Amino acid sequence: MTGASVLVAMSGGVDSSVAAAMLVREGYRVIGATMKTFCYSDATGPAQKCCGLEGIADARSVAAALQMPHRVFDLEKEFTDDVIRDFVQEYAAGRTPIPCVRCNSFTKFRDLVRQADQLGCTHIATGHYARVERRGEASLLCRAEDDRKDQTYFLWGIPRAVLDRLLLPVGDLAKSDVREAARSLGLLTADKPESFEICFVPDDDYAGVLRDHLGAAHPALSPGPIVREDGSVAGEHQGYARFTVGQRKGLPGGFGEPMFVIEIRPESRTVVIGPRNALASVGLTARGANWLADPPRRGENIGVRIRHGAPIVDARVVAVNSEDFSLELLAAQDAVTPGQSAVLYREDVVLGGGVITGSERR
């Protein structure tokens, strides 16, 4: 691809390092880009995370080893406005957000395109496990070859126009292949462990982040009742924002069967609990839809993934428009959680997705 240029997002992890190396090998003119977000601040979070201070240094070292330029772009304000503020507001509303979806949708990809345009790059690239396929006139986002590592769940909200310029070099590879490629190239990120924490949440203490932004006296962090479905009081909690639908840990005991969070009612600061069978949902609604392909039709059977790592399950479209959709789940699913994403698939193609607003329990 001599003459074509690509701006590749480099977090300092092994996946983006190998993505950059593959593009160099294929003949692209490659520029590395590391995005400086809130979590790069000296006062926030462990430096060892891929999205921390060490990540910048590792990305720069990999770029030097590949003899390609590297840039650092300051997105701290955008990240704070788009991601952290939404994170706090969602928990305050009794929902469980996914910051990576929000970051990809509103911050990372849009800025990557903007910076690519300024640098004269024809393409952008990332180390996500997903694929872009050109079918006829359309560029479609498709699931990764290795479904265990598939990351399309986090990408449903990116602008559709991005797909025409997006390269995803590791989408056809297994993680073991990526690490082996990094070792063969002598990249220092070859054996770097993956981080599963939220980048701006030190020590996985998200309640501490909420406290810093909302204040300790906010209703989301204040005591309230834990009740059963019939309204009987089972105990007291120290803040409904510390709970999520499907959670078992931290609930009162003494029942004949395990109890789980089945609903959060922020208006009354109430956490509702019930047995496992009370978690089962046969439908869901979602808002903020983004369509990466032609939307499904009402009555169409499609696949849906309701959380990262969960299997894609069969569903029927009950209603759909440019902003919202509702689904009938053809097999009941546990813990359909407001704030999480519902991502829709037609075979291996990502149709789009939305943020879950509610579910229809049995």
C-alpha positions in Angstrom: 0.0 0.0 0.0 2.9 2.3 -0.9 1.9 6.0 -0.6 -1.1 5.4 1.6 -0.8 6.8 5.1 -2.4 5.8 8.4 -2.7 7.2 11.9 -2.7 4.3 14.3 -4.0 4.7 17.9 -1.3 3.3 20.2 -2.2 2.7 23.9 1.1 1.2 24.8 -0.4 -2.3 24.8 0.6 -5.3 22.7 -2.4 -5.2 20.4 -1.9 -1.7 19.1 1.8 -2.3 18.9 1.4 -5.3 16.6 -1.3 -3.4 14.6 1.3 -0.7 13.9 4.0 -3.2 13.0 1.7 -5.0 10.6 0.9 -1.7 8.9 4.5 -0.8 8.6 5.2 -4.2 7.1 2.4 -3.7 4.5 4.0 -0.6 3.2 1.9 2.1 4.8 3.3 5.4 5.9 2.5 5.0 9.6 2.2 7.6 12.4 1.5 6.5 15.9 -0.9 8.5 18.1 -1.4 8.2 21.8 -4.3 10.0 23.3 -3.6 11.8 26.6 -6.8 11.5 28.7 -7.7 12.1 32.3 -6.0 9.0 33.4 -2.6 10.3 32.3 -2.6 12.8 35.1 0.2 12.3 37.6 -2.4 12.3 40.4 -4.8 9.8 39.0 -4.5 6.0 38.7 -1.7 3.5 38.5 1.0 4.5 36.1 1.3 0.9 34.9 -2.0 0.8 33.0 -1.9 0.8 29.2 -3.8 4.1 29.3 -1.5 5.5 32.0 1.8 7.3 32.0 3.7 4.1 31.3 1.5 3.5 28.3 2.8 6.7 26.6 6.4 5.7 27.2 5.8 2.2 25.9 4.0 3.5 22.8 6.8 5.9 22.1 9.4 3.1 22.5 7.5 0.8 20.1 7.2 3.6 17.5 10.9 4.2 17.7 11.6 0.5 17.3 9.4 0.5 14.2 11.1 3.7 12.9 7.9 5.6 12.7 6.9 9.0 14.1 4.8 9.2 17.3 2.5 11.9 18.5 0.7 12.5 21.8 -2.7 14.3 21.6 -4.2 16.0 24.7 -7.8 14.9 25.0 -8.2 15.5 28.8 -11.0 18.0 28.5 -12.9 16.0 25.9 -12.5 12.8 27.9 -13.6 14.4 31.1 -16.7 16.0 29.4 -17.7 13.0 27.3 -16.7 10.0 29.4 -16.2 10.8 33.1 -19.1 13.2 33.4 -21.4 10.6 31.8 -20.0 7.9 34.0 -20.9 9.9 37.1 -24.3 10.9 35.8 -25.3 7.3 34.9 -24.4 5.9 38.3 -26.3 8.8 40.0 -29.3 7.7 37.9 -29.1 4.1 39.0 -27.5 2.7 35.8 -24.3 0.9 35.1 -22.4 2.6 32.3 -19.6 1.3 30.0 -16.9 4.0 29.8 -15.1 2.3 26.9 -18.2 2.5 24.7 -18.6 6.1 25.5 -14.9 6.9 24.9 -14.9 5.1 21.5 -18.2 6.7 20.5 -17.6 10.3 21.5 -13.9 10.9 22.0 -11.3 8.5 20.6 -12.5 7.8 17.0 -13.7 11.3 16.3 -10.5 12.8 17.4 -8.4 10.2 15.6 -10.1 11.2 12.3 -9.6 14.9 13.0 -5.9 14.4 13.7 -5.6 12.1 10.7 -7.0 14.9 8.5 -4.6 17.4 9.9 -1.7 15.1 9.3 -2.8 14.2 5.8 -3.5 10.5 6.6 -5.9 8.6 4.4 -6.7 6.0 7.1 -6.9 5.4 10.8 -6.2 2.2 12.6 -6.6 0.6 16.1 -5.6 -2.6 17.8 -9.2 -3.7 18.4 -10.3 -7.3 17.8 -12.8 -6.7 15.1 -12.9 -6.6 11.3 -14.0 -4.1 8.6 -15.2 -5.8 5.4 -16.0 -4.0 2.1 -19.1 -5.6 0.7 -20.2 -3.9 -2.5 -20.4 -0.2 -1.8 -20.6 -0.6 2.0 -17.9 -0.9 4.7 -19.2 -3.1 7.5 -18.0 -3.7 11.0 -17.8 -7.5 11.6 -16.9 -9.7 14.5 -13.3 -10.7 15.1 -12.1 -14.1 13.8 -11.5 -15.1 17.4 -15.0 -14.6 19.0 -13.5 -15.0 22.5 -11.6 -11.7 22.0 -14.2 -10.0 19.9 -14.5 -6.3 20.8 -17.3 -5.2 18.6 -19.4 -4.8 21.7 -17.4 -1.6 22.5 -17.5 -0.2 19.0 -21.2 0.0 18.1 -21.3 3.7 18.7 -18.5 4.9 16.4 -19.5 7.2 13.5 -20.6 5.1 10.5 -18.5 7.2 8.1 -15.3 6.1 10.0 -15.6 2.6 8.6 -14.6 3.7 5.1 -11.2 4.7 6.5 -10.7 2.2 9.4 -8.1 -0.5 9.4 -8.2 -3.2 12.1 -5.0 -5.3 11.5 -5.3 -7.8 14.4 -9.0 -8.6 13.8 -8.1 -11.8 12.0 -5.7 -13.0 14.7 -5.9 -14.9 18.0 -4.3 -13.2 21.0 -1.6 -15.8 21.1 -0.7 -15.0 17.5 -0.5 -11.3 18.4 1.9 -11.9 21.3 4.0 -14.2 19.2 4.3 -11.6 16.5 5.3 -9.0 19.1 8.0 -11.4 20.5 9.4 -12.1 17.0 9.7 -8.3 16.4 11.3 -7.8 19.8 8.7 -5.3 20.9 8.8 -4.5 24.7 5.0 -4.9 24.9 5.0 -8.5 23.9 4.3 -9.9 27.3 2.6 -6.9 28.9 -0.4 -8.0 30.9 -3.9 -6.9 29.9 -5.7 -4.4 32.2 -9.4 -5.0 32.9 -9.9 -2.0 35.1 -11.4 1.3 34.1 -8.5 3.6 33.2 -9.6 6.6 35.4 -10.7 4.5 38.4 -7.7 4.1 40.8 -7.6 0.6 42.4 -11.0 -0.2 40.9 -12.6 2.0 43.4 -15.4 3.6 41.3 -17.3 4.7 44.3 -14.4 6.9 45.2 -14.6 8.6 41.8 -18.3 9.1 42.3 -17.7 10.6 45.8 -15.1 13.0 44.4 -17.5 14.3 41.8 -20.9 14.1 43.6 -19.9 14.6 47.2 -20.3 12.1 50.0 -23.8 13.3 50.8 -25.3 12.7 47.4 -28.3 10.4 47.4 -26.5 7.9 45.2 -23.9 7.4 48.0 -26.3 7.7 51.0 -28.1 5.0 53.0 -31.4 3.6 51.7 -33.5 0.5 52.0 -32.9 -2.9 50.5 -36.3 -4.5 49.8 -37.8 -7.6 48.3 -40.2 -7.5 45.4 -43.2 -7.5 47.8 -41.8 -4.4 49.4 -40.7 -6.0 52.7 -37.5 -4.5 54.0 -34.5 -6.8 54.0 -31.8 -4.4 55.1 -30.0 -1.1 54.5 -27.4 -0.1 52.0 -24.8 2.7 52.0 -25.5 4.0 48.5 -27.4 2.5 45.6 -24.6 3.5 43.2 -22.5 0.7 44.8 -24.9 -1.9 43.2 -25.7 -3.1 39.8 -28.4 -5.4 38.5 -27.4 -9.1 38.9 -25.0 -8.4 41.8 -25.0 -10.9 44.6 -22.1 -9.6 46.8 -22.9 -7.3 49.7 -26.5 -8.3 50.1 -28.3 -9.4 53.3 -28.3 -13.1 54.1 -30.6 -15.4 55.9 -32.8 -16.4 53.0 -33.5 -19.9 51.8 -31.8 -19.1 48.5 -29.2 -16.7 47.2 -30.5 -13.1 46.5 -29.5 -10.8 43.6 -30.1 -7.2 42.8 -33.0 -7.1 40.3 -33.8 -3.4 40.2 -32.4 0.0 41.4 -34.9 2.8 42.1 -32.9 6.0 42.5 -35.9 8.2 43.2 -36.4 6.4 46.5 -32.8 5.2 47.0 -34.1 1.7 47.0 -32.3 -1.5 46.0 -34.7 -4.3 45.1 -33.5 -7.9 45.5 -34.9 -11.3 44.6 -34.0 -14.9 43.8 -32.1 -15.8 40.6 -35.3 -16.5 38.6 -36.4 -12.9 39.2 -33.5 -11.8 37.1 -34.8 -13.4 33.9 -35.9 -10.9 31.2 -37.8 -11.6 28.0 -37.4 -8.2 26.5 -35.4 -5.0 26.5 -35.6 -1.3 25.4 -32.6 0.8 24.3 -32.0 4.4 23.5 -29.3 6.4 21.7 -29.2 4.0 18.8 -26.3 4.2 16.3 -26.6 2.3 13.1 -23.4 1.0 11.3 -25.5 -0.8 8.7 -29.1 -0.7 7.5 -31.2 -1.0 10.6 -33.2 -4.2 11.2 -36.8 -4.3 10.3 -39.7 -4.6 12.8 -40.4 -8.3 13.2 -36.9 -9.4 12.0 -35.0 -12.0 13.9 -31.5 -10.8 14.8 -28.7 -11.6 17.3 -28.1 -9.4 20.4 -25.2 -9.2 22.9 -26.3 -7.6 26.2 -22.8 -7.6 27.9 -19.2 -8.0 27.0 -18.3 -11.6 26.9 -21.8 -12.8 26.9 -23.0 -15.0 24.0 -25.0 -13.5 21.2 -28.6 -14.6 21.6 -31.6 -14.7 19.4 -34.1 -11.8 19.5 -37.0 -10.3 17.5 -37.3 -6.6 16.8 -40.5 -5.2 18.3 -39.9 -1.6 17.4 -37.1 0.4 15.8 -36.3 3.9 14.7 -33.3 6.2 14.3 -33.0 6.7 18.1 -34.5 3.7 19.9 -35.4 0.1 19.6 -37.0 -2.6 21.6 -36.5 -6.4 21.4 -38.2 -9.6 22.4 -35.6 -12.0 23.7 -36.4 -15.4 22.3 -34.8 -17.1 25.3 -35.0 -15.4 28.7 -31.7 -13.7 29.8 -30.5 -12.9 33.3 -29.4 -9.5 34.4 -30.4 -7.2 31.5 -28.8 -4.1 33.0 -29.8 -0.5 32.4 -26.7 1.5 31.2 -25.1 -1.5 29.5 -25.1 -1.9 25.7 -27.4 -4.0 23.5 -25.4 -4.7 20.3 -27.3 -6.1 17.3 -25.9 -8.5 14.8 -27.0 -10.1 11.5 -24.7 -13.1 11.3 -21.2 -11.6 11.7 -22.1 -8.0 10.8 -22.7 -5.4 13.5 -25.9 -3.6 12.7 -25.5 -1.1 15.5 -26.6 -0.8 19.1 -27.9 1.3 21.9 -27.8 1.8 25.7 -30.2 -0.4 27.6 -32.9 1.6 29.4 -35.1 -1.2 30.8 -36.1 -4.8 30.5 -39.3 -6.8 30.6 -39.0 -9.4 33.3 -41.0 -12.6 33.3 
